[in-house]
Amino acid sequence: MQQRGIEWHAASEDRDRNDQGAQATEASAAPTSLSLVAPPYPQSLFGGEVVLDALVGRTGLLSDVKVVHGYEPFLDKALAAVRTWTFLPARSAGRAAEARISIAFQFAQPYVPPRSPTEHHYDEDSQSIMHDGAARPLMTVEPAYPAAGNAEGSVILYESLDVEGRPSSIKVVSGLEPLTAAALTAAHEWRLAPAMQSGTAIDSIAILVFTFRHPLVTGRGLR
């Protein structure tokens, strides 16, 4: 390369810049999901929601799981599911770091389609948004069961949230159509209070799990 007049050290400089960029990215890297299992729909004629604030530890396992909102039989199903979850931990200065994440499970009410989406509002004062913790929902929207659908199961979404609690990106971890499209439509309507650290709003992660089951009633009558 030198004989052809090419300065080989330029590649080294580019590599150094790339390494520095990678280190900068790594320094702010959030937890990455490895294995997320959705809970089954419990025996209930009505829907429900569970909201958790959990710590992803340096080993990639969840700990210090706080129940923000939830009741039986949905809470037990949600807690059983998150005990199996694993992550690549967040990174800070080249080392594994702890990070709090928001987790929301929504068991959509199995009404006859079509219907208007159901909204759930949470008291903003009760969210303790001035204290440290993960992002928390202020308003959620239930996805309507697709009128032409015949599927049953769950959709898991991984959201990156900015300092205002708005999604900067939403990735589909798992799901099948047409349920995934319905879940994404609903997720874009959600409003969340931002995550807080030392009294300051920060970027964060939220995992949304939508669990669907067939409507109890269809145009052909009772199931």
Steps between C-alpha positions, in 0.01 A plus 500: 500500500789736573649428158175617344505821698227395741549612858413187694479685833187676379309177545632483853371851564160406364500195721584713799212732421267203457620354828432831673155511345429146611614585851272802505208288382582231754520756778133589450378157394168397654406147604426272205241226523623142457203290607156643569208264562144632498249380760183311404165670528357411843152367566310827498202646317658844510832651402765652724834677518818449699777759519840414649817697572795258494877509524707323233810402695856457382434131436208578269235370741212697645493592867332754728174462306255762626128476430376840383156374407335160475260256655415133484473285299715709265774594746597142578529416129715807432738440790542135405595604147762764593678258732613314186616807304866559412686797351837617388564758772550868436858615451680791660870578445550155355343316791164343568273742685163493669200667338135531592238419237126536478293189426130515414273202440165561339241225480252648253135449582357230274202696369325450171679684217486764378495731803651831599843471666481514879718758677639466852612815682737508796519781751816691414559590863496133596780421257764661726668634190728724705667197658748262346354215300402368161256668265136451598181508295271798540251386236472167323282383213379145454541365147178402331489136400536493118153457350627260234742322732486153644828496692566473872823573682737779602699783345814628676633846415834656605481880522785746527369811680644851497525741794137599452375143513426488128603197290800569279475148359278195538624151413288187472659229715234241419149481363290396206269684265245645519557531876837675458351781292223551757754513786722751320203725427403500866859548626538820298207646694647434845633787713776437753671707765877489442744297705673698774850475642617728781201723428583536129306354208705250297474276195366158589349173385143371520377154410134469408329162491156476339318170555196427284243228506207430268195719560235346721235592245519513122255580226401132504400511867659364816827309481 
